[in-house]
Amino acid sequence: MDLFEAIQKRRSIRRYKETPVPETVIERALEMAVLAPNSSNTQTWDFYWVRTPEKKAALVKACFSQSAARTAAELVVVVASPTQWRRSQPYLIDWVRSVRAPKSVILYYEKLIPAMYRWGFLNCIGYTKWIGLTVAGLFRPVPRGPNTRRDIQEVSIKSAALAAENFVLAITAQGYATCMMEGFDEWRVKRILGLSRTDRVVMVIAVGEEAERGTWGPQYRIPIEKVVHRV
């Protein structure tokens, strides 16, 4: 199956057979997920493959016991972790030094990334950055963020969503189905997984073999000319 076939075949499947999904299918899809593009390659994401029966049952309940979660063979939670640039930074610095990257790239990871991704107590650093950039922006084009905790969470969410897309396409390419669920109680999901208050649960992904009546109708999109604009 090529990429175009996988994109066209992928659907949000709401009901699955009891057939188990081989671990290698999930593992391979996770390997593809972490190859997704992401902000400054900081990789501020985490993937929780929920295997423990007790945690899985609690997660299904936190997803309102919807059929996609209830019948899925596997559940994977995609989390945006905006403080995890600290985890990535030493690896990135070692990497850019080992490949003899330009000095500007090394300085980017050593100095600029910490400046961009810190927001400070009560967003004090974030608001200071915002004021400085707003003033500078009166005279020339400037980056308008990220500044505050919310801005940095948003950047991490974008990266995690890109990884989630890679994951579901990789599952589809291997002949299985998925459903990217946004219907869940985020507070309860964070408790189940032991997440921090700054983490954001981007989506819970159901994985399995599609059952009869996995969808209620054919795929539909509004006319492409309504959303594609040539300017």
C-alpha positions in Angstrom: 0.0 0.0 0.0 1.5 3.4 -1.0 1.1 6.6 0.9 -1.8 7.8 -1.3 -3.7 4.6 -0.8 -3.2 4.8 3.0 -4.5 8.3 3.2 -7.6 7.4 1.1 -8.2 4.2 3.1 -7.9 5.7 6.6 -11.2 6.1 8.2 -12.4 6.7 11.8 -13.6 3.2 12.6 -16.0 3.0 15.5 -16.3 -0.8 16.0 -13.6 -3.5 16.0 -13.4 -7.3 15.9 -12.0 -9.2 18.9 -9.0 -10.1 16.8 -5.8 -9.1 18.6 -3.3 -6.7 16.8 0.3 -8.0 16.7 2.6 -6.0 18.9 4.9 -5.5 15.9 2.2 -3.5 14.2 2.0 -1.0 17.0 5.8 -0.9 17.5 6.3 -0.2 13.8 3.7 2.5 13.8 5.3 4.2 16.9 8.6 4.1 15.1 6.9 6.0 12.2 5.2 8.4 14.6 8.5 9.7 16.1 9.7 10.5 12.5 7.0 13.2 12.2 8.0 16.8 11.7 8.0 18.8 14.9 8.9 22.2 16.2 12.7 22.7 16.2 13.1 18.9 16.5 12.5 19.2 20.2 10.2 16.2 20.2 7.9 17.4 23.0 5.6 14.4 22.8 5.0 11.2 24.6 3.1 8.1 23.6 1.4 5.9 26.1 0.5 2.4 24.8 -2.0 1.3 27.5 -1.5 -2.4 28.1 -2.4 -2.9 31.8 -6.0 -4.2 32.0 -6.9 -2.0 34.9 -5.6 1.1 33.2 -7.2 0.2 29.9 -10.6 -0.3 31.6 -10.2 3.1 33.3 -9.2 4.7 30.0 -12.2 3.3 28.2 -14.4 4.8 30.9 -12.6 8.1 30.6 -13.4 8.0 26.9 -17.1 7.8 27.9 -17.2 4.1 27.0 -17.7 5.0 23.3 -17.7 2.0 21.0 -14.3 2.8 19.4 -12.6 2.7 22.8 -14.6 -0.2 24.2 -14.0 -2.6 21.3 -10.4 -1.6 20.4 -7.7 -4.2 20.6 -5.2 -1.5 21.6 -5.3 2.1 22.9 -2.5 4.6 22.4 -2.6 8.0 24.0 -0.7 10.9 22.3 0.4 13.5 24.8 2.0 17.0 24.2 4.7 17.5 26.8 5.8 21.1 26.5 8.5 20.8 29.2 10.2 17.9 27.6 12.5 20.1 25.5 14.7 19.6 28.6 14.8 15.9 27.9 15.7 16.4 24.3 18.2 19.2 24.6 21.3 17.2 25.7 20.7 14.7 22.9 20.3 17.5 20.3 23.4 19.3 21.5 25.4 16.1 21.3 24.0 15.4 17.8 24.7 18.8 16.3 28.2 18.8 17.7 28.9 15.3 16.4 27.8 16.2 12.9 29.8 19.5 13.1 26.8 21.7 12.5 27.3 25.4 12.0 28.0 27.4 15.1 24.6 29.1 14.7 22.8 25.8 14.9 24.7 24.8 18.1 23.9 28.1 19.7 20.3 27.7 18.6 20.0 24.5 20.7 22.2 25.7 23.6 20.7 29.2 24.0 17.7 30.0 21.9 15.6 26.9 22.6 15.7 27.4 26.4 14.7 31.1 25.9 11.8 30.1 23.6 10.4 27.3 25.7 10.6 28.8 29.2 7.5 30.7 30.5 8.5 31.3 34.1 6.4 31.5 37.3 2.9 32.9 36.5 4.2 33.4 32.9 6.5 36.2 34.0 9.1 35.3 31.4 6.5 34.7 28.8 4.9 38.2 29.2 8.3 39.8 29.2 9.1 38.1 25.9 5.7 39.2 24.5 6.3 42.8 25.4 9.7 42.9 23.9 8.6 41.2 20.7 5.6 43.4 20.4 7.7 46.6 20.6 10.3 45.2 18.2 7.5 44.2 15.8 6.5 47.8 15.4 9.6 48.3 13.3 10.3 44.9 11.6 9.0 41.4 11.2 9.6 39.4 14.4 8.5 35.9 15.7 5.4 36.6 17.8 5.9 33.6 20.0 5.8 31.2 21.6 5.8 33.2 24.8 3.4 32.0 27.5 2.7 28.5 28.8 -0.4 28.3 26.6 1.6 29.3 23.5 4.2 26.6 24.2 1.5 24.0 24.9 0.0 24.9 21.5 3.3 24.4 19.7 3.7 21.0 21.4 0.1 20.0 20.5 0.8 20.8 16.8 3.8 18.5 16.9 2.0 15.7 18.7 -0.9 15.9 16.2 1.5 15.5 13.3 3.0 12.4 15.0 -0.5 11.0 15.6 -1.2 11.3 11.8 2.0 9.4 11.1 0.9 6.7 13.5 -2.6 6.2 12.1 -1.3 6.1 8.5 1.3 3.5 9.5 -1.4 1.4 11.1 -3.6 1.7 8.0 -0.6 0.8 5.7 -0.3 -2.5 7.7 -3.9 -3.4 7.2 -5.5 -2.4 10.5 -7.9 0.4 11.4 -7.9 3.4 13.8 -10.0 6.0 15.4 -8.5 9.3 16.6 -10.7 10.2 19.6 -11.0 13.6 21.1 -14.0 12.6 23.2 -12.5 12.0 26.7 -12.2 13.5 30.1 -8.7 14.9 30.0 -8.4 15.3 33.8 -9.2 11.6 34.3 -6.9 10.5 31.5 -4.0 12.5 33.0 -4.7 10.9 36.4 -4.6 7.4 34.8 -1.3 8.1 33.1 0.3 10.1 35.9 0.8 13.2 33.8 1.8 16.6 35.0 -0.5 19.6 35.0 1.3 21.2 32.0 0.9 18.1 29.8 -1.9 18.0 27.3 -3.7 14.9 26.1 -4.0 15.4 22.4 -6.0 12.3 21.5 -6.6 8.7 22.3 -6.2 6.4 19.4 -8.1 3.1 19.1 -6.5 0.4 17.0 -8.0 -2.9 15.8 -9.4 -4.9 12.9 -12.5 -3.2 11.5 -15.8 -5.0 12.4 -19.0 -5.0 10.4 -20.6 -1.6 10.6 -17.4 0.0 11.6 -18.6 3.2 10.0 -22.2 4.3 9.3 -21.6 5.8 5.9 -19.1 6.5 3.1 -16.3 9.1 3.5 -17.3 12.7 2.7 -15.6 16.0 2.4 -17.1 19.3 1.3 -16.0 20.5 -2.2 -12.3 21.1 -2.3 -12.7 24.5 -3.9 -14.4 25.7 -0.7 -11.2 25.2 1.3 -8.3 25.5 -1.2 -7.5 29.1 -2.0 -5.1 30.3 -4.7 -3.8 33.7 -3.8 
